[in-house]
Amino acid sequence: MRIYYLPGGYHPVHLGDTFHNGTYEVVHKLGYGQYSTVWLVKDRKRGRYASMKTLAADVDVMGHIPKKWQHFSRRRVRCTVD
């Protein structure tokens, strides 16, 4: 599994890591796939839980969606909070 955490692969994330200047603290790994990993994070500013998706390096998310569906998909991609 470590071979995926090299430059060009996944960003290494550990429980307790923080992101966005300490706003988000990693609590639990929710799932993973070929191009990303989803984490449960605690939003320490808002006092609630959120999810954080980390993509593998050099992933073009919209490039994996057929052209005829991209206009539809762009409107449904979730916006980020920060």
N, C-alpha and C positions, 0 to 999 in steps of 0.2 A: 504494500500500500504506500510505502514511503516514496516510491518512484513518481507518484503523482504530485508530490509536494516539492518539485524542483522548479526553477525558473521556466515559465511558460505553462505551468500546470496550476494546481490549486494553491490558494493562499492558506498557509497553516493557521488554524484557529484552535484555541484551547478554551476549555471551561474557565471562566473567570476573566478572560481577556476583555478589554474594553475598546470601544470604537467611538469615533466622533467626539474627541476630547473628553472621554469618560462618560458620555451620555448613555451608551448602550453597553451592558455587561452580558456576556455570553453565559447562558444558564444550561442549555441542553441542545443536543443535536436532534433536529426533527427529521431530517432525511437528506438524501443525496441522489444525484443522478450523474449522467455522463458529463454534463457541463457545469454543474453547480452543486452547492451544499446549502441547506436551509437550517438556520439556527433559531432557537427561542432566545430572545434577549430581554432583559429588564431595562425599560426606559427609565433611567434614574431621575430625569427632570420632570417627567409627566406622571411617574408613579404607576406605570402600567406595563404590561408585557407586549411585545411586538415580535415580528419575525424579521430575520435578516438573511438575505440570499447573497452568497458570495459566488461569483462566476469564475470559472477557470480563465486563465489569461488568454487573450486573443479570441474570445468567443463573440461572434456576431449573432446576437439573439435573433434579430429580424431576418438574418440571412438564412435561417433554417425554416422559415415559413414560406411556402410557395407564393410567388408574386401576386397571383390572383386573390390571395387572402390577406396580404399585408395591409391594405387600406382598412380592412375590418379589424385586424389584430392591433394595429397602432392605437386605436381608440380604446382598447380594452386592456392594455398593458398598465398595471398598477403603478401609480406615481409613488415616489419615495417621500418619506416624511422629511428627511434631512439629506 
